Amino acid sequence: MQENGLMSYFSDMKDPRIERTKRHLMNDILFISIAAVLSGVESWDEMELYGKNKQQWLSTILELPNGIPSHDTFNRFFAALDPDEFESRFLKWVASLVDTTSGETIHIDGKTMRGSRKQGCKSATHIVSAWADQNELILGQIKVEDKSNEITAIPLLLDSLLIKGSTVTIDAMGCQKSIARQIVKKQADYVLSVKDNQPELLEEIVDSFRMLPINDYYEEVDYGHGRIENRKCSIITDLSLMFCSNKWAGLKSVVKIERERIFKATGKVEKDINYYISTLTKAPIIGKSARKHWGIENKVHWVLDVAFGEDLSRKRDRNAAQNFSSLNRIAINLLKKNNLKVGIKSRRKICGWDNEFLLKTLKN
């Protein structure tokens, strides 16, 4: 197979297998795996079935010295493969797809792969991902043992990313002084959610909105999805009541976002208020950035659960869950780059039906 595009970034990885046990080429295993996941495969058993049903076509582009690998071979290979090296190649490939992050909004959030929980074990694999909103790409991911470890994972993820000129949004778990400092040092802006895990900061923000005038305001209304949603974003740039403001690098504003949702069918009303800190000072930019943070839930987590069945996945052998998660994220990036006017699930089906469409998607 000619080495170009996506596959060239993975072709010289260290093969984790013992030399005398190798019956299949690493490049063949990787190509079949990525092609299979693009085509809707969600397990090692299905991966073998995919390969056998596509063997005649695959043999025209791969060497396949001993035919199609078994499901056990796929499982053992990805269980042994160094996830950090696999991830580093993923990051290099993604970097080749992104011209610049200037003006980009990058959302960092975590997702627990519930099916990866081993019997008798309370924790499951938790993946912290970075999503570029404009480019619609997963920029990178870090595995942690559980959600409480996101605080240590986020700095590692930020270290691996080019974020200069972008705005980084993170939920309350990532509202840490060291993380704010790291973002500013990398010449980016931040919008960080503030909740009870920063009680002093939260109290001073609430006091500011009770006692000081608002400096900028933005409001928008949505009418879709069977509801009317009204969002109000208010910001204060007077930090005179923020006695801890000097502890937060680059802090220029505190933010209050009020949301009211009216469900048309029932008339039910839901209201909530969220607070943020930011290096930005324009309410429309901050409000839209905070709203777009939900994009990682809708465009990544939801897609992984519904279109890729990740929550139901039961890949528990060593590094298998994390590496399969990387395969899923490679597939999402490739499928998002395909401009076909159908959903991700349908694009995966077409990849399975149409070999030329699959190759075109891989070359994206």
Residue pairs with C-beta under 8 A, 6 or more apart in sequence:
1 7
1 27
1 31
1 61
1 62
1 63
3 11
3 27
5 362
5 363
6 34
6 93
6 330
6 334
6 362
6 363
7 27
7 30
7 31
7 34
7 362
9 89
9 90
9 92
9 93
9 96
10 27
10 30
10 86
10 89
10 93
11 26
11 27
11 30
13 26
13 81
13 82
13 85
13 86
13 89
14 82
14 85
15 22
15 26
16 77
16 80
16 81
16 82
17 26
17 76
17 77
17 80
23 65
23 66
23 69
23 73
24 64
24 65
24 66
24 69
24 73
25 62
25 63
25 64
25 65
26 77
27 62
28 62
28 63
28 64
28 69
29 69
29 73
29 74
29 77
31 58
31 61
31 62
32 47
32 50
32 51
32 58
32 62
32 68
32 69
33 47
33 74
33 78
33 327
34 327
34 330
34 331
34 362
35 50
35 54
35 58
35 351
35 358
35 362
36 46
36 47
36 50
36 51
37 308
37 324
37 327
37 328
37 330
37 331
38 331
38 334
38 335
38 348
38 351
38 358
38 361
38 362
39 50
39 348
39 349
39 351
39 352
39 358
40 345
40 348
40 349
40 351
40 352
41 47
41 50
42 308
42 309
42 313
43 71
43 313
43 315
44 71
44 72
44 74
44 75
44 315
45 71
47 71
47 74
48 68
48 69
48 70
48 71
48 74
50 352
51 58
51 68
51 69
52 68
54 355
55 64
55 67
55 68
57 355
58 64
58 68
69 77
75 315
75 317
75 320
76 317
78 319
78 320
78 323
78 324
78 327
79 317
79 318
79 319
79 320
79 323
80 318
80 319
81 319
81 323
82 319
83 143
83 319
83 322
83 323
83 326
86 323
86 326
87 140
87 141
87 142
87 326
88 160
90 140
90 141
90 326
90 329
90 330
91 139
91 140
91 160
91 161
93 330
94 137
94 138
94 139
94 140
94 333
95 162
97 135
97 137
97 333
97 337
98 132
98 135
98 137
98 139
98 162
100 165
101 132
101 161
101 162
101 163
101 164
101 165
101 166
101 188
102 164
102 165
102 166
103 134
103 165
103 166
104 132
104 133
104 134
104 135
104 165
104 166
104 167
105 132
105 133
105 134
105 166
105 167
105 169
105 289
105 292
106 130
106 131
106 132
106 133
106 139
106 161
106 163
106 166
106 167
106 168
106 169
106 188
107 130
107 131
107 133
107 168
107 169
107 170
107 292
107 293
107 295
107 296
108 128
108 129
108 130
108 131
108 154
108 157
108 158
108 168
108 169
108 170
108 174
108 296
109 128
109 129
109 131
109 170
109 171
109 293
109 296
109 297
109 300
109 301
110 126
110 127
110 128
110 129
110 144
110 147
110 150
110 153
110 173
111 126
111 127
111 129
111 300
111 301
111 304
111 310
112 124
112 125
112 126
112 127
112 146
112 147
113 124
113 125
113 126
113 127
113 310
113 311
113 313
113 321
113 325
114 124
114 311
114 312
115 124
115 310
115 311
115 312
115 313
115 314
115 315
116 124
116 125
116 313
116 314
116 315
116 316
116 321
117 123
117 124
117 125
117 316
118 316
123 145
123 146
124 146
125 143
125 145
125 321
125 322
125 325
126 143
126 144
126 145
126 146
126 147
126 149
126 150
127 141
127 142
127 143
127 144
127 322
127 325
128 141
128 142
128 143
128 144
128 150
128 153
128 154
128 157
129 138
129 140
129 141
129 296
129 300
129 329
130 138
130 139
130 140
130 141
130 157
130 161
131 137
131 138
131 139
131 295
131 296
131 299
131 300
132 138
132 139
132 166
133 292
133 295
136 299
136 336
136 337
137 333
137 336
138 300
138 329
138 332
138 333
139 161
140 157
140 160
140 161
141 157
141 325
141 326
141 329
142 153
142 154
142 156
142 157
142 160
143 153
143 322
143 325
144 150
144 152
144 153
147 173
150 173
150 174
151 173
151 174
151 176
151 179
154 170
154 173
154 174
154 176
154 179
155 178
155 179
155 182
158 168
158 179
158 182
158 183
158 186
159 182
163 183
163 186
163 187
163 188
164 186
164 187
164 188
165 187
165 188
166 188
166 189
167 188
167 189
167 190
167 191
167 280
167 285
167 289
168 183
168 188
168 189
168 190
168 191
169 190
169 191
169 192
169 193
169 289
169 290
169 292
169 293
170 179
170 190
170 192
170 193
171 193
171 293
172 192
172 193
172 194
172 195
172 196
172 197
172 198
173 197
174 192
174 193
175 192
175 193
175 194
175 195
175 197
175 198
175 201
175 277
177 247
177 248
177 249
179 192
180 190
180 192
180 248
180 249
180 250
180 251
180 277
181 249
183 189
183 190
183 249
183 250
183 279
184 190
184 249
184 250
184 279
185 249
189 250
189 278
189 279
189 280
190 250
190 277
190 278
190 279
191 255
191 276
191 277
191 278
191 280
191 286
191 289
191 290
191 293
192 276
192 277
192 278
193 274
193 275
193 276
193 290
194 201
194 202
194 205
194 275
194 276
194 277
195 202
195 275
196 202
200 244
201 244
201 248
201 277
202 275
204 241
204 242
204 243
204 244
204 245
204 254
205 242
205 254
205 256
205 275
205 277
206 275
207 241
208 236
208 238
208 239
208 241
208 242
208 254
209 234
209 236
209 254
209 256
211 241
212 236
212 238
212 240
212 241
213 236
213 238
214 234
214 235
214 236
215 235
215 236
215 237
215 238
215 253
215 281
216 234
216 235
216 237
216 281
216 282
216 283
217 232
217 233
217 234
217 235
217 283
218 232
218 233
218 283
218 284
218 286
218 287
219 230
219 231
219 232
219 233
220 230
220 231
220 287
221 228
221 229
221 230
221 231
222 228
222 229
222 231
226 263
226 264
226 265
227 261
227 262
227 263
227 264
228 261
228 262
228 264
229 259
229 260
229 261
229 262
230 259
230 260
230 261
231 257
231 258
231 259
231 287
231 291
232 257
232 258
232 259
233 255
233 256
233 257
233 283
233 284
233 286
233 287
233 290
234 255
234 256
234 257
234 258
234 283
235 253
235 254
235 255
235 256
235 278
235 281
235 282
235 283
235 286
236 253
236 254
237 252
237 253
237 281
239 245
239 251
239 252
239 254
242 251
242 254
245 251
248 277
250 279
251 277
251 278
251 279
252 278
252 279
252 280
252 281
253 277
253 278
253 279
253 280
253 281
253 286
254 275
254 276
254 277
254 278
255 275
255 276
255 277
255 278
255 283
255 286
255 290
256 273
256 274
256 275
256 276
257 273
257 274
257 275
257 276
257 287
257 290
258 271
258 272
258 273
259 270
259 271
259 272
259 273
259 274
260 269
260 270
260 271
261 269
261 270
261 271
262 268
262 269
263 269
263 270
274 290
276 286
276 290
278 286
280 286
280 289
300 332
303 332
303 344
304 310
304 311
304 325
304 328
304 332
305 311
306 345
307 343
307 344
307 345
307 348
308 328
308 331
308 332
310 325
310 328
313 321
313 324
315 321
315 324
331 348
332 344
334 361
334 362
334 364
335 344
335 347
335 348
335 351
335 361
336 344
337 361
337 364
338 347
338 360
338 361
338 364
340 346
340 347
340 350
342 350
347 361
350 357
351 357
351 358
351 361
352 358
